[in-house]
Amino acid sequence: MRENMKFDTNIYQLRESVLKRMIQIIQQQRYVEDNNIVFYGDSIIEYYDVEHIFKSLGHVYNCGIGGITSDMLLHFLDEGVIKYHPSQVYIFIGTNDLGNTVMASPRDIALNVKEMVEIIHYNLPKCQIHLISPIPCVEKIHGYASMHQGLRSNDILNMLISEYQRVIPYDYVDYIDVFSALYDEHQKLREDVFIDGLHINEDGYALLTEAISKHLKGE
């Protein structure tokens, strides 16, 4: 947890907003349609209008939770994914683990995601699992050097991507790179698509959607 906390160090603390969102996700299970698709992750997913953007794929459910880490996402997997019985699941997580909460290493994050995909596959063997890469951050606003806390930087995020590819080599996991989608043709980060250096605006989501759609089409 945060360094200045005097209790439960290294243990993720559940906040009111996270608990409320978890309850919404559990209640949403009542209306789940067959052959559905789940998007599971942090605030980038929660604020992503996937239900409408990807409606051509089928019944889509947003199970994103703002402020969540890979460890807590793993512990909520039954309610957030398994009980939906999806035919496809998209997982996006990792950035929050590098903030000033748990400050996990890229390897630890990747191992959490590895366990996640293994549990999904064991319980739902016919479910197609899509693992979406993290997106970059604007380091001068949200990098550890500027904030003097956490571990987040684009080099570390690239290390996480490498760990994903190294420890999750399963043929039932489809890896989707969206990290590079937020860079222009000169390999310069598109800072204009960020709201606060971490979250993205409508243009950022358009780039995210384009990258995911191109990958699904095999382009």
N, C-alpha and C positions, 0 to 999 in steps of 0.2 A: 504494500500500500504506500501512500505518500510518506516520504522520509520523516516528516515532522509529526507523524502520528505515533502515539504511545501505546497503541493496542493493535493486536492482530496484524503485526507486520507481515508482509508478503502474502496476505490473504485479501482477495478482492472483496470490497464492501458493496453490498447492494444498496442502491439509492432509490428514492421514491419513484423517480421517473422510469428507472429500469423495471421496478416491480410492476408499475402500472402497465408498461408496455408488455411485459410477460403475461399479465392477466388478459390483455387484449388478444394476444396470440393464442392463448389457451381457449378463450371464448370463441375465437374465429373458427376453431375446429368444428363447431356445430354445423357450419354451413359449407364444409368442404365437399367439393364435387370429385367424382372419380377421375382418374388419369390426370391429376393436377400437377402443377409445377410450383416449387417453393424457392424463394430467394431468401437466404439465411445469412445474416451478418450483422454488421454494426450500423452506425448512423448513415453511412453512405448508402446502404441498402434501405434503411427505414425511410429516408427522404427521397428515394428513387421511385418514380411512379410506374413500377414494373407491371402492375395490374393492367394498365392501359397500353403501355409501350409494347409489351410482349403478348398482348391478348390473342394475337394470331396463332400463338403456340398452344393455346388451350386455356384452361382455368389456372390463373396465376395468383399466388398468395404471397404477400410481403410479410416475412418474419424477421425483419431487421430490428435491432435493438440499439439505440443510441447509447454510446458509452461502454458497450460491452467489450470484453476481451475474449481471446480464444479459449481460455480456461473455463470461463463462465458459459460461453457458447457450447462447449463440450458438455457441461453439466446440465444444460437446458435442452439437449439434443432430442430427448424423447418427446417433449412437448412442442418444440419448435420445428421438428422435421418428422420423426418416426410416426407420430400419431396422425399426420396428414396423409400418410401412405402415398407419397408423390411418385410419379413416373420419372421425374427429373428434379434435381436440386442444384441450385447455384450457391456456392459458398464464397463469401468475401469477408476476410477478417485479417487482423495482424497489426494494423497501425496503432490501435489503442494500447496494445501490449508494450509499445515502445514509448509511451507517454510517461507521466510522472506517477503512475499507479504501480503496477506490478513490475514494470521494466524487465520483461522477459527477453531472453536472447533469441535471435532468429531460429536457432535450432530448437529451443523449447516451444516456440510458437508453431513451428512446422510439425513437431511431434504431437502437439495438441490436435492439429488439423489432421494429421495422419490417423490418430485414434478416432477422430470424428468420421472420416470417410470409411474406416474399417467397420465401425459400428453401423453406419448407414447400410453399407454393402451386406453385412451379416444379416441385418434385419429385413432389408429390402433389396434382395439380390438382383432384381430386375430394374432397379432405379439407376438412371444415368446420372453420374455425379460430375458436375462442372466446378472446377476450382478456379476462381478468378483471382488474378494477381492483385496485390495492393496497388494503389495509385501513389504517385510521388507527392511530396509536400513542398511548399515554398519555404526553403530553409531559413531565409532571413526573417521569417515571421514565426514559423513553427518548428524549426530545427533545434537540436539540443544546444548548439553553440550560441544561438540567439536567446533562447529561453532559459539557459543555464539549469536545465532539469530534463529528466527523461533520457532516452537513447535515440530518439527519432532523427533520421537523416536519410537522404536518398541513397547513400552508399549502404546504410544498414538495411533499407528496404530492398535493395538489390540483392543483398546477402540473404534476406528472407526468401526472395524468389528462387535463388539458387538452392536453398535448403528444401523448398517445396519440391523442386525438380529432382533433388537427390534422394529424399527420404520417402517420397510418395510416387513411386514409379509404376503404379498399378495401371493395367490396361483399361480398368473400369472407371478411371478418373480422367476427365477431359480438361486439360489445362488451357485457360484463356488469358492471354497477355493483354492487359489494358494499361499497364504502366507507361509504355511507349506512346500510347494514344494521346497523352497529354503533353507531348513534345511536338514542336513544329518541324518543318522539313530541314531546318538547320540544327536540329537536336537541342533546341533551346526550350526550356520549360514554358508552357503557356500560362503565365501567371494571371492573365486576364480571366481565366475560367475558374479561378478560386475565389471564394468568399472571404475566408479568413486565413488562408495559407494551408488549410487542412481540408475543409469541406469545399465542394464545388458548386458552381451555379448552373443555371439551365444550359448554358453552352458547354459546360464541362460534362453534364449528363448526356448531352447530344453526342459528344465525342466517345463517351463510355458506351453508349448504345450502338454507335457505328462500329466500334471495335468488336463488341460481342456479336452483333448481327453478321459482320463479315466472317467471323470465325465459324459461326453456325452454318453459314453458306459455303464454307470451305474456301473462301477467297484468300 
